[in-house]
Amino acid sequence: MQFAPLATVKHRIKLGVPLPFNIRNNDHTLLLARGKVICSEEQMDALFERGALVDSEELHSFRHELKNARPEDLPGLWNQSMERVGKTLRANVQKDFCDALDAAAKPVLALIEHDPDLAIFQVVRQQAAGKTHYGVQHAIHTAIATFLAAQRLEWPLARTQTAFKAALTMNISIVEMQARLAMQVSPLTANQRKAIDEHPQRSVEMLREAGITDEEWLTTVGQHHENENGSGYPNKLRRLNELAALVTRTDMFTAKLSPRVNRQPIPAHQAARELFMRDQGHPMTAAIIKEFGVYPPGCFVKLAGGEAGIVIKRGAGANTPIVAVLTNRAGDAMMEPMRRNCATAGHGIVGVVDERTLRVRVSPEKLAALAAN
């Protein structure tokens, strides 16, 4: 039986509402049974302070919740799960970190497996994340892309999950600084440059101190900024751990999609082209590009008939996805988004459009429901 700190699942506890799981003392004895009610913040804080635990197996009920969720519920589950990962990555890295990260990562992995198209949507539509902490956001998006590419490469599940966790934790030593840098318009200071140069090794050290012993995980974190041509850092390696070689590429790809205060995100098809030109012929690069497709979910496109909208689902071909049309051929907003299969005659994609030119907003919930039809 494995346990996770109660604090890592705080988001699943509602004051005055019956508990969805048992709460145990730090010696694993039962403290509060499922169905009991926590009535105050003070009571909850007292449980955290005494090191209360929950059985990890009980947390797997998320898969049951996911199985019974409506399509329009999925964006909310994504937001909750990403918030939980963020709290884990931003917390002090202590001895219970591995268990806390496992508990936080499982819902995200379940969501990816449940709907890979919606997972890709999270990565491509990064500017839709609003006030999400940049360092956390980038780690999660890189981890999603890593998991999907590793699956396409047909890696064993255990290795794929190790790569996922390495991507989540690759920048853990500078996660707070990343958020500040995303809003910074001035050049890097000497101290910032030093912290960036040293962060792969410092992240490894922090993970070791937290009890992480998986050498492949640690090596991947330490090498995630190395390049096979020797131009990377901190050690200018030419031979990389296989997991690091993949994370290096997904890191670069998802960073291109990320907005900065002084830079618009690069469209997904352009980011894929730049990755291909840098690294054409490499099977890992091919896996990333094939997994996302030419027009991945979250990409805004114009159709042959003049309509424009957002890709919501990959199709049978790399350039024939399913699109939610938002404007008609005259450029006017649709009363309700319409589903179009781009493999159908007259609905082929003729180009990518800038979201800002559409001036139409549709809720993620409505798009998720349309994608499931």
C-alpha positions in Angstrom: 0.0 0.0 0.0 1.4 3.4 -1.0 0.4 6.7 0.6 0.5 10.4 -0.5 0.5 13.5 1.8 -3.0 14.8 2.3 -1.7 18.3 1.3 -1.1 17.1 -2.2 -4.9 16.5 -2.7 -6.2 19.5 -0.9 -8.1 20.6 -4.1 -10.3 17.5 -3.7 -11.5 18.4 -0.2 -14.4 20.7 0.1 -15.4 22.1 3.5 -18.7 20.8 4.7 -18.8 18.1 2.0 -18.3 14.4 2.7 -14.7 13.2 2.2 -14.1 11.2 -1.0 -11.4 9.1 0.6 -10.1 7.9 4.0 -7.5 10.1 5.8 -4.8 8.3 7.9 -2.3 9.3 10.5 1.4 9.3 9.6 1.6 5.8 11.1 -1.1 4.7 8.6 -3.9 4.2 11.2 -7.3 5.5 10.2 -8.0 9.1 11.3 -11.1 10.1 9.3 -13.2 7.7 7.3 -14.5 8.4 3.9 -17.8 10.3 4.2 -16.8 12.3 7.2 -16.9 16.1 7.0 -14.1 18.6 7.5 -15.9 21.8 8.7 -13.1 24.5 8.9 -9.8 25.6 7.5 -8.3 25.3 11.0 -9.3 21.6 11.1 -7.8 21.0 7.6 -4.5 22.9 8.5 -4.2 20.7 11.7 -4.4 17.6 9.5 -1.7 18.9 7.2 0.5 19.8 10.2 0.3 16.3 11.7 1.4 14.8 8.3 -1.9 13.1 7.5 -1.9 10.7 4.5 -4.2 9.2 1.9 -4.0 5.8 0.3 -2.8 6.3 -3.3 -5.1 3.6 -4.5 -8.1 5.6 -3.4 -6.9 8.5 -5.5 -7.3 6.3 -8.6 -11.0 7.0 -8.4 -10.0 9.9 -10.7 -10.0 7.4 -13.5 -13.6 6.4 -12.6 -14.5 10.1 -12.5 -12.9 10.6 -15.9 -14.7 7.6 -17.4 -18.0 9.0 -16.4 -17.2 12.7 -17.2 -19.1 14.5 -20.0 -16.9 15.9 -22.8 -17.7 19.4 -21.5 -16.3 18.5 -18.1 -12.8 17.7 -19.4 -11.4 21.3 -19.7 -12.3 21.8 -16.0 -10.6 18.5 -15.1 -7.5 19.6 -17.0 -7.4 22.9 -15.2 -7.7 21.2 -11.8 -5.0 18.7 -12.6 -2.6 21.2 -14.0 -3.1 23.4 -10.9 -2.3 20.4 -8.7 0.9 19.7 -10.6 1.8 23.4 -10.3 1.4 23.4 -6.5 3.6 20.3 -6.3 6.4 21.8 -8.5 6.4 25.1 -6.7 6.4 23.6 -3.2 9.6 23.1 -1.2 11.2 19.9 -2.6 11.3 17.6 0.4 11.5 13.9 1.1 7.9 13.3 0.2 8.3 15.0 -3.2 8.4 11.7 -5.2 5.1 10.5 -3.7 3.5 14.0 -4.1 4.6 14.2 -7.8 3.3 10.7 -8.6 -0.1 11.6 -7.0 -0.2 14.9 -9.0 1.0 13.3 -12.3 -1.5 10.4 -12.4 -4.6 12.5 -13.3 -2.6 14.3 -16.0 -1.5 11.0 -17.5 -5.1 9.7 -17.3 -6.3 12.8 -19.1 -3.7 12.3 -21.9 -4.7 8.7 -22.4 -8.4 9.5 -22.3 -8.2 12.2 -25.0 -4.8 12.8 -26.7 -6.4 15.5 -28.9 -7.5 17.6 -26.0 -4.0 17.0 -24.5 -2.4 18.5 -27.6 -4.9 21.3 -27.4 -3.5 22.2 -24.0 0.0 22.4 -25.5 -0.9 24.4 -28.6 -3.3 26.9 -27.0 -0.8 28.1 -24.4 -1.9 31.7 -24.6 -5.3 30.5 -23.4 -3.8 29.6 -20.0 -4.2 33.2 -18.9 -2.4 33.7 -15.5 -1.0 30.2 -15.3 2.5 30.3 -13.9 4.9 30.1 -16.9 7.5 27.8 -15.4 4.8 25.3 -14.4 2.9 25.7 -17.7 6.0 25.0 -19.8 7.0 21.9 -17.7 3.5 20.4 -18.1 3.3 21.1 -21.8 6.8 19.6 -22.4 5.8 16.6 -20.4 2.6 16.1 -22.4 4.5 16.4 -25.7 7.2 14.0 -24.4 4.7 11.4 -23.3 2.9 11.5 -26.7 6.1 11.3 -28.7 7.4 8.4 -26.6 4.2 6.5 -27.2 4.5 7.0 -30.9 8.1 5.7 -30.6 6.6 2.7 -28.9 8.7 3.0 -25.8 7.6 0.8 -22.8 5.1 2.5 -20.5 7.5 2.6 -17.5 10.1 4.4 -19.7 7.5 6.7 -21.1 6.4 7.7 -17.6 10.0 8.3 -16.5 10.5 10.6 -19.5 7.2 12.4 -18.5 8.4 13.0 -14.9 11.9 14.1 -16.1 10.2 16.7 -18.3 8.0 17.9 -15.4 11.1 18.4 -13.2 13.8 19.5 -15.6 13.6 23.1 -14.5 12.6 22.7 -10.9 15.5 24.7 -9.6 14.5 27.8 -11.6 10.7 27.3 -11.9 10.0 30.6 -10.1 12.6 32.5 -12.0 11.1 31.3 -15.3 7.8 33.1 -14.4 9.7 36.3 -13.9 11.7 36.0 -17.1 8.6 35.4 -19.1 7.5 39.0 -18.1 11.0 40.5 -18.3 11.8 42.8 -21.2 15.4 43.8 -20.1 18.4 41.6 -20.9 19.4 38.8 -18.5 21.5 39.9 -15.5 24.7 38.1 -14.7 23.1 36.3 -11.8 20.2 35.2 -14.0 22.6 33.9 -16.7 24.5 32.0 -14.1 21.3 30.4 -12.6 20.2 29.3 -16.1 23.6 27.9 -17.0 23.7 25.9 -13.7 20.0 24.9 -13.5 20.3 21.4 -15.1 22.8 20.2 -12.4 21.1 22.1 -9.6 17.8 20.5 -10.5 19.5 17.1 -10.3 20.9 17.9 -6.9 17.5 19.0 -5.6 15.9 15.8 -6.9 18.5 13.7 -5.2 18.1 15.5 -2.0 14.3 14.8 -2.2 15.0 11.1 -2.5 14.8 10.5 -6.2 17.1 7.6 -7.1 16.1 6.8 -10.6 19.3 7.4 -12.5 17.7 7.6 -15.9 15.3 10.3 -14.6 18.2 12.2 -13.1 20.5 11.9 -16.1 17.7 13.1 -18.4 17.2 16.2 -16.2 21.0 16.9 -16.2 21.2 16.6 -20.0 18.0 18.2 -21.2 19.9 21.2 -22.6 22.7 19.3 -24.3 22.8 18.8 -28.1 24.3 16.0 -30.1 26.4 18.6 -32.0 28.1 19.6 -28.8 26.6 23.1 -28.7 24.5 22.5 -25.6 25.1 23.0 -21.9 26.4 22.6 -19.2 28.9 20.0 -20.5 28.7 20.3 -24.3 28.0 16.6 -24.6 27.7 14.9 -28.0 26.2 11.6 -26.7 23.0 11.9 -24.8 20.8 9.6 -22.8 17.9 8.6 -25.1 15.3 10.1 -22.8 17.2 13.4 -22.7 17.5 13.4 -26.5 13.7 13.4 -26.7 13.1 15.9 -23.8 15.5 18.3 -25.4 13.4 18.3 -28.6 10.0 18.5 -26.9 11.4 21.3 -24.7 12.4 23.4 -27.8 9.2 22.6 -29.6 6.8 23.6 -26.8 8.9 26.7 -26.0 8.3 28.0 -29.5 4.6 27.8 -28.8 4.9 29.8 -25.6 4.0 33.5 -25.5 6.3 36.0 -23.8 5.7 39.6 -22.8 7.9 40.7 -25.7 7.1 37.8 -28.2 4.1 36.3 -29.8 4.0 32.5 -29.8 5.1 30.8 -33.1 2.2 29.0 -34.9 2.4 25.3 -34.4 3.0 24.5 -38.1 5.9 26.9 -38.2 7.3 25.5 -34.9 7.2 22.0 -36.4 8.9 23.2 -39.6 11.7 24.9 -37.7 12.2 21.7 -35.6 12.3 19.7 -38.8 14.8 21.9 -40.5 17.1 21.8 -37.5 16.9 18.1 -37.1 15.4 16.6 -40.3 15.6 12.8 -40.5 15.8 12.2 -36.8 13.2 9.7 -35.6 12.4 11.6 -32.4 11.7 14.8 -34.4 9.6 12.8 -36.8 7.6 11.4 -33.9 6.8 14.8 -32.5 5.8 16.2 -35.8 3.7 13.2 -36.7 2.0 13.1 -33.3 1.0 16.8 -33.6 0.2 16.8 -37.3 0.4 19.7 -39.7 -2.6 21.5 -38.1 -2.8 20.2 -34.5 -5.8 20.8 -32.1 -5.7 24.4 -31.0 -4.5 25.8 -34.3 -6.6 28.5 -36.1 -7.1 27.8 -39.8 -9.0 29.1 -42.9 -11.0 26.7 -45.0 -11.3 26.6 -48.8 -14.9 28.0 -48.7 -13.7 31.1 -46.7 -14.8 29.9 -43.3 -12.3 30.1 -40.4 -12.1 28.3 -37.1 -10.0 26.3 -34.7 -8.8 22.7 -35.0 -10.4 20.5 -32.3 -9.4 17.0 -33.3 -6.9 15.3 -35.5 -8.2 13.6 -38.6 -7.4 10.6 -40.8 -4.6 12.6 -42.5 -2.0 15.0 -41.1 -3.6 17.9 -43.0 -7.3 16.9 -42.7 -8.3 17.6 -39.0 -11.7 18.3 -37.6 -12.4 22.1 -37.3 -14.9 24.1 -35.2 -15.8 26.9 -37.6 -16.2 30.2 -35.8 -16.7 32.7 -38.7 -18.6 32.3 -42.0 -17.2 33.1 -45.5 -18.0 36.8 -45.0 -15.9 36.9 -41.8 -19.0 37.2 -39.5 -19.1 35.3 -36.3 -21.3 32.2 -36.3 -24.2 32.0 -33.8 -22.8 28.6 -32.8 -19.6 26.9 -33.9 -20.0 24.4 -36.7 -18.1 21.1 -37.0 -16.2 20.6 -40.3 -14.3 17.6 -41.5 -11.4 18.9 -43.6 -11.2 15.7 -45.5 -14.6 16.6 -47.1 -14.7 18.3 -50.5 -14.8 22.1 -50.2 -13.6 22.2 -46.6 -9.9 21.7 -47.1 -7.5 24.0 -45.2 -5.9 26.8 -47.2 -3.8 28.4 -44.5 -3.3 29.3 -40.8 -4.9 32.5 -39.5 -4.1 34.7 -36.6 -6.5 34.2 -33.7 -6.6 38.0 -33.1 -8.2 38.6 -36.6 -11.2 36.4 -35.7 -12.3 38.3 -32.6 -14.5 35.3 -31.6 -14.4 33.6 -28.3 -15.9 30.2 -27.6 -15.6 28.3 -24.3 -13.3 25.3 -24.1 -16.3 23.4 -22.8 -18.3 24.0 -25.9 -15.3 23.1 -28.1 -14.7 19.9 -26.2 -18.4 18.9 -26.6 -18.2 19.6 -30.4 -15.1 17.5 -30.7 -16.8 14.5 -29.1 -19.8 14.6 -31.5 
